[in-house]
């Protein structure tokens, strides 16, 4: 898994009825874009995460295409 600042991390709900969580990656602390990531939730809460297999990185929607 590789990410850049500004990308989004989508963590899929684990059970029926639980929605996905979509958070912003505000700092990449691993080597070559790898985890851990400092993320920010919509409510402003920040946390350091090591995403599991239920998470995917989505490119920054405002980033210019490669």
C-alpha positions in Angstrom: 0.0 0.0 0.0 1.4 3.4 -1.0 -0.1 6.8 -0.4 0.6 10.5 -0.6 -0.5 13.4 1.5 -4.0 14.4 0.4 -5.0 10.9 -0.7 -8.0 9.3 1.0 -8.1 6.1 2.9 -11.3 4.1 2.7 -11.9 1.5 5.4 -14.7 -0.8 4.4 -17.4 -1.6 7.0 -16.8 -5.1 8.5 -20.4 -6.1 9.0 -23.7 -5.6 7.2 -25.1 -2.2 8.1 -21.8 -0.5 8.9 -20.8 2.1 6.4 -17.3 2.7 5.0 -15.1 5.3 6.7 -13.4 7.8 4.4 -10.5 9.8 5.9 -7.8 12.1 4.6 -4.2 11.2 4.8 -2.4 14.2 6.3 1.1 12.7 6.8 2.9 9.6 5.5 5.4 8.3 8.0 6.5 5.1 6.2 9.2 4.6 3.6 8.2 5.2 -0.1 4.6 6.1 0.8 4.0 3.1 3.0 2.2 3.1 6.4 1.9 4.3 9.1 -0.3 7.2 8.1 -1.5 10.2 10.1 -5.2 10.6 9.2 -7.9 13.1 9.8 -11.6 12.2 10.2 -14.4 14.6 9.1 -14.9 15.7 12.7 -11.3 16.8 13.0 -10.1 13.8 15.0 -6.6 12.7 14.1 -5.0 9.2 14.5 -2.0 7.2 13.3 -3.0 4.0 11.5 -1.5 0.9 10.0 -4.3 0.0 7.5 -5.4 -3.6 7.3 -6.6 -5.6 4.3 -10.1 -3.9 4.6 -8.6 -0.5 3.5 -7.7 1.0 0.2 -6.0 4.2 -0.8 -7.9 6.5 -3.2 -5.9 9.2 -5.0 -6.4 12.8 -4.0 -9.4 14.1 -6.0 -7.7 17.5 -6.5 -4.3 16.2 -7.7 -3.3 16.7 -11.3 -3.3 13.5 -13.4 0.1 11.8 -14.0 
